[in-house]
Amino acid sequence: MMRTLCVAIVLSLTSCGLLQPAQAAPAQYSSDIHGQANASADEVWNSLIAGNSRFVEGKPEARDLVPLRRKLASGQSPKAIILSCSDSRVGPELIFDQSLGDVFVVRTAGNVADTVALGSIEYAVDHLHSPLLVVLGHQKCGAVSAACSGEKMPSKNLDAIVEKIGPAVTQAKTYAKPDDLLESAIRGNVHRSAEDVLANSDIVRDAVKSGKLSVIEAEYELESGKVVRLNMPASSQK
């Protein structure tokens, strides 16, 4: 009798619109871990730049993160690897308007490619099969500025960062005017970091040679929010 009464109450509330059936989670997500395996490096780069345009305009894509988070618990398939500076103003997921599972981010001061960074990149290349590596520098980089100063660093760990950036500064001094030295060294350091990755990783170098991976160099503009490409199109790399 009690069960019959409860059923009657539920039916009555539903018919009056006071009790709605549970809604299913949205079927579409901004990040699809199964939909990126066949994307080319150019397509991935274009999607990152489209996201950067949204970021610049202050119109980020709306995302339902709860079901996406649950979906990604079973695995990841990031469409891009990003080696960027640790600077708090340069969060790759934010400036490219990406979501959970979209990008595999490796961050070091001065976006330098030390052994740990290289190992992290190799994991994403060899195990996650991301088709694109973006080496991302940014304006007014403190690590590059420290290398340009020529001052002695207060610890061996900070020295290690400056030493990695040093060759780019030395090269920039051969052609840049004093007022342009920092910016020239920042761009040179992006190029140097990309070269270091290729020179010191057989896995990355072989992936590039086989056409499975492309490397794009870029710089982030702090005030405008724009990401500017520094090297050739991904499709023209060999």
C-alpha positions as CSV (number, residue, x, y, z in Angstrom):
1,M,0.0,0.0,0.0
2,M,2.8,2.4,0.9
3,R,4.7,1.6,-2.3
4,T,1.6,2.3,-4.4
5,L,1.1,5.7,-2.6
6,C,4.7,6.7,-3.3
7,V,4.4,5.8,-7.0
8,A,1.2,7.9,-7.2
9,I,2.9,10.9,-5.6
10,V,5.9,10.7,-8.0
11,L,3.6,10.5,-11.1
12,S,1.5,13.4,-9.8
13,L,4.6,15.6,-9.4
14,T,6.0,14.7,-12.8
15,S,2.7,15.5,-14.5
16,C,2.6,18.9,-12.9
17,G,6.2,19.7,-14.0
18,L,7.5,19.8,-10.4
19,L,9.7,16.8,-10.7
20,Q,11.8,16.5,-13.9
21,P,13.6,13.4,-15.1
22,A,17.4,13.5,-14.7
23,Q,19.2,15.1,-17.6
24,A,21.9,13.1,-19.4
25,A,25.4,14.6,-19.6
26,P,26.1,16.5,-22.8
27,A,27.1,14.2,-25.6
28,Q,29.8,16.6,-27.0
29,Y,32.9,17.8,-25.4
30,S,35.4,20.4,-26.4
31,S,38.2,17.8,-26.0
32,D,37.7,14.4,-27.7
33,I,40.6,12.1,-26.8
34,H,39.7,9.8,-29.7
35,G,39.2,12.5,-32.3
36,Q,42.7,13.8,-32.6
37,A,44.8,10.8,-33.6
38,N,44.6,11.6,-37.3
39,A,44.9,15.3,-37.1
40,S,47.9,16.8,-39.0
41,A,50.3,19.2,-37.4
42,D,48.9,22.1,-39.5
43,E,45.4,21.3,-38.4
44,V,46.4,21.2,-34.8
45,W,48.3,24.4,-35.1
46,N,45.3,26.1,-36.7
47,S,43.1,24.9,-33.8
48,L,45.6,26.4,-31.3
49,I,45.7,29.7,-33.2
50,A,41.9,29.8,-33.3
51,G,41.9,29.3,-29.5
52,N,44.4,32.1,-29.1
53,S,42.2,34.4,-31.1
54,R,39.3,33.6,-28.7
55,F,41.7,34.3,-25.8
56,V,42.7,37.7,-27.3
57,E,39.1,38.6,-27.8
58,G,38.1,37.5,-24.3
59,K,35.7,35.0,-25.7
60,P,36.8,31.6,-24.4
61,E,34.9,28.5,-25.4
62,A,32.4,27.2,-22.9
63,R,33.2,23.7,-21.6
64,D,31.4,21.2,-19.5
65,L,34.4,20.0,-17.5
66,V,32.8,17.5,-15.2
67,P,31.9,14.9,-17.8
68,L,35.1,15.7,-19.7
69,R,37.1,15.0,-16.6
70,R,35.4,11.7,-16.1
71,K,36.0,10.7,-19.8
72,L,39.7,11.5,-19.6
73,A,40.1,9.3,-16.5
74,S,40.5,6.4,-18.9
75,G,43.4,7.9,-20.9
76,Q,44.8,10.9,-22.8
77,S,45.6,11.8,-26.4
78,P,46.8,15.4,-26.4
79,K,46.9,17.0,-29.8
80,A,50.0,19.0,-29.1
81,I,53.1,19.2,-26.9
82,I,54.0,22.6,-25.7
83,L,57.5,23.5,-24.3
84,S,57.0,26.9,-22.6
85,C,58.4,29.2,-20.0
86,S,57.3,28.8,-16.3
87,D,56.3,32.5,-16.2
88,S,53.0,32.8,-14.4
89,R,51.7,35.1,-17.2
90,V,52.1,32.4,-19.9
91,G,49.8,29.6,-19.2
92,P,49.5,27.6,-22.5
93,E,46.1,26.1,-21.8
94,L,44.8,29.6,-21.2
95,I,46.5,31.5,-24.0
96,F,45.5,28.9,-26.6
97,D,42.0,28.4,-25.0
98,Q,42.4,24.7,-24.6
99,S,40.8,22.3,-22.2
100,L,41.6,19.2,-20.2
101,G,43.4,16.6,-22.3
102,D,44.1,18.9,-25.2
103,V,47.8,19.8,-24.7
104,F,50.8,18.1,-23.0
105,V,52.6,21.0,-21.4
106,V,56.3,21.0,-20.3
107,R,57.3,24.2,-18.5
108,T,60.8,25.4,-17.5
109,A,62.2,28.8,-16.8
110,G,63.3,30.2,-20.1
111,N,61.6,27.3,-21.9
112,V,64.9,25.5,-21.9
113,A,65.1,21.8,-22.9
114,D,67.0,20.1,-20.1
115,T,67.1,16.3,-19.7
116,V,63.9,16.2,-17.7
117,A,62.1,18.3,-20.2
118,L,63.4,16.2,-23.0
119,G,62.2,13.0,-21.3
120,S,58.8,14.5,-20.9
121,I,58.6,15.5,-24.5
122,E,59.8,12.1,-25.6
123,Y,57.0,10.4,-23.6
124,A,54.4,12.5,-25.4
125,V,55.9,11.8,-28.8
126,D,56.6,8.0,-28.3
127,H,53.6,7.0,-26.2
128,L,50.9,9.6,-26.8
129,H,51.8,10.2,-30.5
130,S,51.1,13.9,-30.5
131,P,51.8,15.3,-34.0
132,L,53.0,18.8,-33.0
133,L,55.6,20.3,-30.7
134,V,55.4,24.0,-30.0
135,V,58.4,25.7,-28.5
136,L,56.9,28.9,-27.0
137,G,58.9,31.9,-25.7
138,H,57.5,35.2,-24.5
139,Q,58.3,38.9,-24.4
140,K,60.2,40.2,-21.4
141,C,61.4,36.8,-20.3
142,G,63.1,37.1,-16.9
143,A,65.3,34.1,-17.5
144,V,66.6,35.5,-20.8
145,S,67.0,38.9,-19.2
146,A,69.2,37.3,-16.5
147,A,71.4,35.7,-19.1
148,C,71.7,39.0,-21.0
149,S,72.8,40.8,-17.8
150,G,76.0,38.7,-17.5
151,E,75.6,38.7,-13.7
152,K,76.6,35.8,-11.5
153,M,73.6,33.8,-10.4
154,P,73.2,33.1,-6.6
155,S,72.9,29.3,-7.0
156,K,74.1,26.5,-9.3
157,N,70.6,25.7,-10.3
158,L,70.0,29.2,-11.6
159,D,73.4,29.0,-13.3
160,A,72.2,26.0,-15.1
161,I,69.3,27.9,-16.6
162,V,71.4,30.9,-17.6
163,E,74.0,28.5,-19.1
164,K,71.4,26.9,-21.4
165,I,70.3,30.4,-22.6
166,G,73.8,31.8,-22.9
167,P,74.5,30.7,-26.5
168,A,71.4,32.4,-27.8
169,V,72.5,35.6,-26.0
170,T,76.0,35.3,-27.4
171,Q,74.6,34.9,-30.9
172,A,72.1,37.8,-30.5
173,K,75.0,40.1,-29.5
174,T,76.6,39.7,-32.9
175,Y,73.8,41.4,-34.7
176,A,71.3,43.1,-32.3
177,K,71.5,46.7,-31.1
178,P,71.6,47.2,-27.3
179,D,68.0,48.2,-27.2
180,D,67.0,45.1,-29.2
181,L,69.2,42.6,-27.4
182,L,66.6,41.2,-25.1
183,E,64.0,40.6,-27.7
184,S,66.5,39.2,-30.1
185,A,67.9,36.9,-27.5
186,I,64.3,35.7,-26.6
187,R,63.6,34.7,-30.1
188,G,67.1,33.2,-30.5
189,N,66.5,31.2,-27.3
190,V,63.2,29.8,-28.7
191,H,65.2,28.7,-31.8
192,R,68.0,27.3,-29.7
193,S,65.6,25.3,-27.5
194,A,64.0,23.8,-30.6
195,E,67.5,22.9,-31.9
196,D,68.4,21.4,-28.5
197,V,65.4,19.1,-28.5
198,L,66.2,17.8,-31.9
199,A,70.0,17.5,-31.2
200,N,69.6,15.7,-27.9
201,S,66.7,13.3,-28.6
202,D,66.8,10.5,-31.0
203,I,63.1,9.9,-30.4
204,V,62.1,13.4,-31.4
205,R,64.5,13.6,-34.3
206,D,63.3,10.3,-35.8
207,A,59.7,11.4,-35.4
208,V,60.4,14.6,-37.3
209,K,62.3,12.8,-40.0
210,S,59.5,10.3,-40.5
211,G,56.9,13.0,-40.7
212,K,55.1,12.0,-37.5
213,L,56.0,15.2,-35.7
214,S,56.5,18.8,-36.6
215,V,58.1,21.5,-34.6
216,I,56.8,25.1,-34.5
217,E,58.6,28.0,-32.8
218,A,56.4,30.8,-31.4
219,E,56.5,33.9,-29.1
220,Y,53.7,35.1,-26.8
221,E,53.1,38.9,-26.7
222,L,52.3,39.8,-23.1
223,E,50.1,42.9,-23.7
224,S,48.2,41.8,-26.8
225,G,47.8,38.2,-25.8
226,K,48.8,37.1,-29.3
227,V,51.0,34.1,-30.2
228,V,53.2,34.9,-33.1
229,R,54.8,32.2,-35.2
230,L,58.6,32.5,-35.7
231,N,59.5,29.6,-38.1
232,M,58.3,28.0,-41.3
233,P,54.9,26.2,-41.7
234,A,54.8,22.7,-40.1
235,S,54.0,21.1,-43.5
236,S,57.2,22.3,-45.0
237,Q,59.5,20.8,-42.4
238,K,61.6,17.7,-43.3
